[in-house]
Amino acid sequence: MVRNIAIACALLHISGVACFSFLAPGVMRPAISARSNTLARKPHPQTRSGIFMQSTVQDWIVDNEKDADELQSWDSREKFNFKKQWYPLAATEFLDKKKPHAIQLFGNDLVMWYDGTADKWNVFQDACPHRLAPLSEGRIEEDGTLLCSYHGWRFDSKGKCTQIPQANEKQANALMSSKRACALPFPTMEAQGLLWVWGEQGEPGSDAAIESALKSPNLISELEDPELKGRAQQLTWSVRDMPYGWDFFFENVLDPAHVTVSHHGIVGEAT
């Protein structure tokens, strides 16, 4: 789930150089000089016949001190990291547990698949470590492993390779013990009917797995509130696949002027 982040842009001319400051919602960050990396001071109040027209000198000094405090406050804030968030990939009731499913997140090819032996959905990088064949084109075996359709390598829910048909037992054991033979898993969880994936790859016990366990996904709080049990309920899902990415979709949603024209007779009417 990608947050709809509005970006504010402040333009300031410093010594003839246009400097842009890109901000998170609701944050007004003082512009920074691209040359000196110092706070860009407000212009000194203009004078006319010896009278300050914009503000007094004292007001000008106070304004710049406030800007410095705001800048320090901004720099001390935790920066938003898109990789260290939970994202919903799909409604699990629409996924076939008998086969793997290809999906993308931030342009990264992933595969969703279900391990019936552990009753758990998993998400891997959609590439076999052997020859990078898409694991989404493989199949799920009865023992709960994911099989690559190219050379038959198998992987468990942790990404560990469990079978290499081309090697004898001794060779296979040596090869399968290598991290290079492992698929690349992502931390996953199920909540409120959705399959969630952590934005950063990591096997169990990794930093990514620990960080994901310390952070909750952006759930609908009313559905988790025991006091609202029986009053707040989850409705049916409405899912539609579009042949484009999230950025194109948001650009379309944030353009209300097209609605009555493009969707005439469905959502409003064109005049």
Secondary structure, DSSP 8 states (H G I E B T S, - for coil): -------EEEEEEETTEEEEEEE-TT-----B-TTT-SB-------EETTEESS--HHHHHHHHHHHHHHHHHHHHS----TTSSEEEEEEGGGS-TTS-EEEEETTEEEEEEEETTTTEEEEEESS-TTT---GGGSEE-TTS-EE-TTT--EE-TTS-EEE-TTS-HHHHHHHHTSGGGS--EE-EEEETTEEEEESS---TTSHHHHHHHTS-----HHHH-GGGBTTB----------SS-HHHHHHHHT-GGGHHHHTTTTSS---
